[in-house]
Amino acid sequence: MEVLSDELLIDAYHSAILFDLEPDFIQLLSAEMIRRELNPDLERITA
């Protein structure tokens, strides 16, 4: 999943939660954020 920048990954994660997408998809995004050592709460830049 290296194609997405960190910023886009975090934005996708928040959007997936906002639009109540499939839990498996949200988990996939979350796992990638953990792998990249990103914190979605501290690094969110866009809505």
C-alpha positions in Angstrom: 0.0 0.0 0.0 3.0 2.3 -0.5 1.1 4.2 -3.3 -0.7 6.4 -0.9 1.1 9.2 0.9 0.8 9.2 4.7 -1.5 12.2 4.5 -3.8 10.5 2.0 -3.8 7.3 4.1 -4.9 9.2 7.2 -7.6 11.1 5.2 -8.9 7.8 3.7 -9.1 6.3 7.2 -11.1 9.2 8.6 -13.4 9.3 5.5 -13.9 5.5 5.8 -15.1 6.0 9.4 -17.2 9.0 8.6 -19.0 7.2 5.8 -19.3 4.0 7.8 -17.5 1.8 5.3 -16.8 -1.9 5.7 -15.0 -2.7 9.0 -12.5 -4.9 7.1 -11.5 -1.9 4.9 -11.1 0.4 8.0 -9.0 -2.3 9.6 -6.8 -2.6 6.5 -6.2 1.2 6.6 -5.6 1.0 10.3 -3.1 -1.8 10.0 -1.2 0.2 7.4 -1.1 3.2 9.6 0.3 1.1 12.4 2.9 -0.4 10.0 4.0 3.2 9.1 3.9 4.3 12.7 1.3 7.0 12.0 -1.1 8.4 14.6 -4.4 9.4 12.8 -5.5 11.7 15.7 -2.3 13.7 15.8 -1.4 13.9 12.1 -4.8 14.7 10.5 -4.4 17.7 8.3 -7.4 17.6 6.0 -11.1 16.8 6.5 
